[in-house]
């Protein structure tokens, strides 16, 4: 239900620092200045949707995103619903199920690798560099990571 073009567009979520997540969207093409959006999400079909507690707003005061803290998406799925109203009229709802392995609606900005150590010896004229994988919200297979080392002579 709702007028065409009023649903949100370009829905994207970014996870950072392991457990923080920002989700943002663009206002629908035909949405007026008094259109207001509300985001709900859950990480399993069984649980109830939880509403956003910390909205990101545009210059009109419309909700165009949400900031989440302490996010855990253990089962690799998340369910999102964005609906809203305009002068008491319903707008089109947006619903998305995200599978983290295959969808790119959620992006994770990784922390740097942990415990980086460098041991250089004059005998071998070389250096050994070791590190541990970065902390992440959901990737458990460390073989998924690719690393690049940049060495600068000083």
Backbone bond lengths (Angstrom), bond angles and torsions (degrees), N, CA, C in turn:
res aa  C-N    CA-C-N  psi(-1)  N-CA   C-N-CA  omega(-1)  CA-C   N-CA-C  phi
1 X - - - 1.463 - - 1.522 109.63 -
2 X 1.307 116.06 158.40 1.453 120.98 179.44 1.514 111.73 109.28
3 X 1.307 115.85 158.26 1.458 121.22 -176.48 1.522 111.58 -71.77
4 X 1.333 116.83 140.42 1.459 121.68 178.93 1.528 110.50 -57.16
5 X 1.352 114.92 141.19 1.463 120.05 177.26 1.514 114.69 85.43
6 X 1.336 117.69 0.53 1.468 119.55 179.87 1.528 112.62 -91.97
7 X 1.338 117.45 -17.36 1.472 120.17 178.80 1.529 109.23 -69.15
8 X 1.314 116.05 155.01 1.465 120.86 178.64 1.522 110.47 -65.06
9 X 1.333 115.69 162.57 1.463 122.30 177.49 1.521 108.78 -134.63
10 X 1.329 115.51 162.29 1.473 122.65 174.77 1.533 112.76 53.72
11 X 1.321 116.06 52.64 1.469 121.91 178.86 1.526 109.46 -76.70
12 X 1.337 116.59 123.86 1.470 122.18 -178.93 1.522 108.72 -140.66
13 X 1.328 116.27 140.27 1.465 121.20 173.99 1.522 109.13 -121.32
14 X 1.338 116.00 141.15 1.460 122.45 178.44 1.524 108.35 -125.62
15 X 1.334 116.07 123.92 1.461 121.67 174.72 1.523 107.67 -95.43
16 X 1.336 117.34 135.25 1.461 120.85 177.78 1.519 108.94 -143.97
17 X 1.334 114.85 157.52 1.475 120.92 -176.60 1.528 111.41 48.41
18 X 1.315 116.66 40.05 1.461 126.95 172.37 1.524 114.14 71.00
19 X 1.324 119.41 -45.88 1.461 118.62 -171.02 1.526 114.35 -127.95
20 X 1.333 118.02 10.87 1.459 120.89 175.65 1.529 108.24 -104.60
21 X 1.326 117.11 144.57 1.454 120.03 179.55 1.524 109.22 -142.63
22 X 1.335 115.93 131.26 1.454 122.21 170.94 1.515 108.51 -111.56
23 X 1.329 116.47 128.87 1.455 121.90 172.84 1.522 107.45 -113.48
24 X 1.337 116.63 133.65 1.460 120.57 -179.89 1.520 109.73 -132.53
25 X 1.326 115.60 160.78 1.453 121.75 178.66 1.516 109.24 -154.63
26 X 1.333 114.73 165.34 1.459 121.02 173.84 1.516 108.70 -100.88
27 X 1.313 115.39 144.44 1.463 121.93 177.29 1.531 108.58 -63.06
28 X 1.324 116.41 145.10 1.468 121.10 178.61 1.521 111.86 -56.85
29 X 1.330 116.47 149.70 1.478 122.13 -175.34 1.523 113.05 -58.92
30 X 1.333 117.00 -35.57 1.467 119.38 -177.14 1.527 111.69 -104.22
31 X 1.318 117.12 12.96 1.473 120.32 -178.63 1.527 109.60 -76.34
32 X 1.313 116.27 134.67 1.466 120.71 179.27 1.523 110.22 -85.38
33 X 1.321 115.47 173.75 1.466 120.97 -176.90 1.511 114.16 -63.39
34 X 1.348 117.75 -21.88 1.470 119.68 -179.63 1.527 112.71 -96.81
35 X 1.348 116.60 11.93 1.467 120.14 175.69 1.526 108.67 -74.31
36 X 1.323 116.35 134.65 1.461 120.06 177.52 1.528 109.02 -126.13
37 X 1.328 114.93 137.20 1.467 121.43 -177.51 1.518 110.62 -111.17
38 X 1.345 115.11 150.70 1.460 121.48 179.46 1.530 108.64 -134.70
39 X 1.330 115.91 129.06 1.466 121.85 -177.83 1.523 109.99 -103.23
40 X 1.338 114.54 135.31 1.469 122.19 174.87 1.523 107.06 -129.84
41 X 1.335 116.22 146.87 1.465 118.40 179.07 1.511 110.80 -151.59
42 X 1.331 115.34 161.84 1.465 122.49 175.46 1.515 107.44 -156.44
43 X 1.328 116.44 161.83 1.462 120.39 -178.53 1.530 113.01 -112.08
44 X 1.327 117.20 7.25 1.461 120.04 171.42 1.520 108.55 -152.78
45 X 1.347 115.75 151.96 1.466 119.85 -177.94 1.523 111.87 -64.29
46 X 1.335 116.15 -27.51 1.459 120.32 -174.10 1.521 113.10 -73.73
47 X 1.333 117.12 -32.83 1.460 118.98 -174.28 1.525 111.13 -83.24
48 X 1.320 115.11 167.30 1.463 121.06 178.66 1.522 109.84 -83.36
49 X 1.330 115.74 154.06 1.459 120.26 174.16 1.525 110.17 -65.55
50 X 1.334 115.73 143.81 1.461 122.69 175.75 1.521 108.03 -113.09
51 X 1.313 116.22 133.48 1.463 120.73 -179.89 1.515 111.80 -80.42
52 X 1.324 115.15 154.13 1.461 121.19 176.78 1.523 109.76 -64.64
53 X 1.327 116.27 139.89 1.463 121.95 178.57 1.532 112.94 -105.48
54 X 1.333 116.92 -13.20 1.469 119.97 -172.67 1.530 109.71 -142.38
55 X 1.330 116.17 84.76 1.464 120.93 -174.63 1.530 112.98 -78.89
56 X 1.332 115.14 148.50 1.459 123.75 168.14 1.532 105.13 -95.80
57 X 1.348 117.86 133.68 1.466 120.40 -174.19 1.524 111.42 -121.67
58 X 1.338 115.19 152.82 1.465 119.72 174.54 1.528 110.04 -92.13
59 X 1.323 117.07 -172.63 1.469 121.36 -176.67 1.522 113.42 -65.67
60 X 1.329 117.47 -19.81 1.467 121.70 178.01 1.530 111.82 -90.43
61 X 1.337 116.37 -1.33 1.464 120.45 -176.26 1.515 113.14 82.65
62 X 1.343 117.12 7.81 1.459 120.10 178.18 1.527 109.70 -77.59
63 X 1.309 115.99 143.21 1.462 121.01 176.65 1.527 108.84 -71.65
64 X 1.326 116.56 123.10 1.475 121.41 178.30 1.527 110.77 -125.39
65 X 1.317 117.13 13.50 1.450 120.63 178.38 1.509 110.99 175.63
66 X 1.326 114.52 175.72 1.462 121.10 -179.79 1.515 109.19 -147.05
67 X 1.335 116.29 141.52 1.471 122.77 175.35 1.522 108.49 -106.57
68 X 1.333 115.24 127.96 1.469 121.08 178.86 1.517 109.70 -115.83
69 X 1.325 116.43 148.37 1.463 122.00 173.52 1.524 108.36 -121.95
70 X 1.330 115.92 158.78 1.469 122.59 176.97 1.530 112.15 54.45
71 X 1.324 115.99 47.18 1.457 121.56 -178.94 1.520 109.46 -84.67
72 X 1.325 116.71 131.87 1.460 121.43 170.02 1.521 107.14 -132.76
73 X 1.321 116.23 127.83 1.465 121.47 178.01 1.520 105.87 -122.84
74 X 1.321 115.42 79.24 1.458 121.39 -171.96 1.529 112.17 -73.50
75 X 1.327 117.44 -38.55 1.466 118.99 -171.74 1.521 112.80 -91.42
76 X 1.324 118.16 14.29 1.464 124.29 173.96 1.524 114.23 69.75
77 X 1.340 118.18 9.25 1.461 120.20 177.92 1.516 109.71 -130.16
78 X 1.327 115.54 147.35 1.455 121.34 173.00 1.522 107.73 -141.80
79 X 1.317 115.99 144.88 1.452 122.37 -177.75 1.524 108.21 -118.40
80 X 1.330 116.74 126.93 1.462 121.77 -177.16 1.523 109.73 -122.71
81 X 1.328 116.02 141.72 1.457 123.08 175.44 1.522 107.51 -135.90
82 X 1.333 116.85 128.53 1.461 121.14 173.69 1.518 107.25 -124.51
83 X 1.325 115.78 118.57 1.455 120.03 174.90 1.522 108.75 -129.88
84 X 1.303 116.94 -175.96 1.453 118.25 -178.99 1.502 112.17 177.40
85 X 1.326 114.64 -169.65 1.456 119.83 -178.37 1.522 109.77 -148.52
86 X 1.326 113.75 164.02 1.460 120.85 178.52 1.515 106.30 -146.52
87 X 1.296 116.14 116.94 1.477 121.59 -178.84 1.524 111.63 45.79
88 X 1.336 115.45 42.51 1.459 120.06 178.36 1.515 114.46 81.71
89 X 1.349 118.36 -6.11 1.463 120.96 178.49 1.519 109.52 -95.50
90 X 1.324 115.99 143.64 1.464 119.72 177.70 1.519 110.89 -73.77
91 X 1.320 115.54 146.93 1.459 120.46 171.81 1.525 107.61 -108.94
92 X 1.325 116.79 167.67 1.457 119.97 -179.96 1.526 110.05 -64.92
93 X 1.324 115.85 138.79 1.464 121.12 177.33 1.521 110.09 -85.04
94 X 1.320 115.11 154.38 1.454 122.09 174.21 1.513 106.39 -120.40
95 X 1.343 117.52 125.71 1.459 120.64 178.41 1.520 108.99 -129.57
96 X 1.331 116.63 136.03 1.457 120.42 -177.56 1.517 109.47 -144.61
97 X 1.340 115.72 130.85 1.458 121.78 169.29 1.517 106.33 -101.25
98 X 1.311 116.78 127.66 1.460 121.19 -176.70 1.517 109.43 -111.92
99 X 1.328 115.55 125.92 1.460 121.43 172.94 1.523 105.93 -103.63
100 X 1.315 116.60 114.25 1.463 120.64 -169.07 1.518 113.22 -62.23
101 X 1.323 117.48 -30.87 1.457 119.89 -176.37 1.524 111.02 -67.82
102 X 1.335 117.43 -34.75 1.461 119.04 -171.34 1.525 114.87 -116.67
103 X 1.314 119.25 -17.51 1.462 120.80 -178.04 1.517 110.38 -94.97
104 X 1.308 115.14 149.48 1.457 119.83 -179.77 1.514 111.25 -113.39
105 X 1.331 116.93 20.73 1.451 120.10 175.49 1.523 108.86 -75.28
106 X 1.329 116.97 -27.81 1.465 120.12 173.65 1.515 107.88 -104.05
107 X 1.312 115.81 126.48 1.459 123.24 177.18 1.520 106.53 -114.91
108 X 1.318 116.69 141.23 1.464 118.81 175.40 1.517 109.67 -114.87
109 X 1.324 115.59 122.89 1.459 121.02 173.87 1.522 106.62 -88.80
110 X 1.305 115.85 113.47 1.467 120.31 -172.78 1.523 112.01 -79.06
111 X 1.310 114.51 151.65 1.455 120.61 170.38 1.529 107.59 -76.46
112 X 1.326 118.90 163.77 1.472 120.07 176.45 1.526 110.88 -63.71
113 X 1.346 117.91 159.37 1.466 120.12 174.15 1.531 110.41 -57.17
114 X 1.311 115.98 153.53 1.468 121.60 -175.46 1.522 111.32 -97.13
115 X 1.323 115.42 154.92 1.466 123.64 171.27 1.528 112.73 50.31
116 X 1.315 116.01 51.63 1.464 120.21 178.67 1.528 108.85 -74.51
117 X 1.343 116.16 127.27 1.469 120.52 176.90 1.521 108.58 -128.87
118 X 1.328 115.60 144.97 1.457 122.00 178.25 1.521 107.85 -127.90
119 X 1.323 117.40 124.45 1.466 122.65 176.14 1.525 108.34 -122.59
120 X 1.309 115.41 115.13 1.464 120.58 179.64 1.533 108.54 -112.32
121 X 1.326 115.13 138.45 1.467 118.89 178.42 1.529 109.34 -125.67
122 X 1.313 114.88 141.10 1.468 120.34 178.95 1.526 110.31 -70.95
123 X 1.339 116.56 -29.23 1.460 120.53 -176.63 1.530 110.81 -63.59
124 X 1.327 116.50 -47.27 1.470 119.94 -176.42 1.524 112.04 -91.11
125 X 1.323 116.21 -6.49 1.467 121.65 -175.52 1.532 110.69 53.29
126 X 1.305 116.00 35.68 1.462 119.60 -178.18 1.513 111.59 -144.19
127 X 1.289 114.92 174.59 1.460 121.75 180.00 1.526 109.72 -131.53
128 X 1.312 114.99 144.78 1.455 121.05 173.16 1.522 107.39 -109.41
129 X 1.323 115.78 125.42 1.466 121.50 -179.97 1.517 107.89 -115.74
130 X 1.314 115.78 127.24 1.474 120.99 179.47 1.521 109.55 -126.74
131 X 1.342 115.98 150.70 1.464 121.14 176.57 1.514 109.16 -158.14
132 X 1.307 114.71 167.62 1.462 121.80 173.84 1.522 108.59 -112.72
133 X 1.329 117.45 153.53 1.471 120.07 -178.40 1.529 111.34 -59.05
134 X 1.323 116.87 154.71 1.470 119.61 176.98 1.518 111.02 -67.70
135 X 1.307 115.22 158.20 1.463 119.54 172.61 1.523 107.69 -72.33
136 X 1.317 116.23 145.05 1.459 120.66 -177.25 1.517 109.98 -144.26
137 X 1.320 115.90 159.30 1.463 119.72 -177.22 1.520 112.30 -77.20
138 X 1.351 118.43 -28.84 1.461 117.67 -173.01 1.520 115.15 -147.49
139 X 1.329 120.18 -13.22 1.466 120.21 -177.81 1.522 109.35 -82.07
140 X 1.319 116.28 120.82 1.466 120.29 -179.43 1.523 111.71 -106.08
141 X 1.333 118.16 -20.18 1.461 121.24 -178.49 1.527 108.93 -89.61
142 X 1.324 115.96 108.12 1.465 119.76 -175.16 1.525 112.38 -71.24
143 X 1.343 117.43 -14.93 1.455 120.01 175.45 1.525 112.59 -68.35
144 X 1.339 116.93 -11.32 1.471 120.67 179.15 1.530 111.90 -73.21
145 X 1.327 116.95 -19.08 1.460 119.85 -174.50 1.519 111.52 -85.59
146 X 1.319 115.62 143.03 1.463 122.19 170.42 1.519 106.42 -120.20
147 X 1.327 115.98 140.98 1.456 120.73 -176.18 1.519 110.26 -120.73
148 X 1.307 115.03 152.81 1.456 121.16 174.96 1.522 107.55 -130.01
149 X 1.308 116.37 130.86 1.469 121.59 179.30 1.512 108.13 -110.48
150 X 1.313 115.75 127.55 1.460 121.71 176.86 1.517 107.22 -111.66
151 X 1.319 116.54 119.42 1.472 120.89 -179.77 1.520 108.26 -109.20
152 X 1.313 114.76 126.58 1.460 119.73 179.73 1.534 108.11 -115.30
153 X 1.299 116.89 129.90 1.466 119.88 175.08 1.517 109.15 -81.10
154 X 1.318 116.09 132.95 1.461 120.08 -179.76 1.517 109.04 -124.76
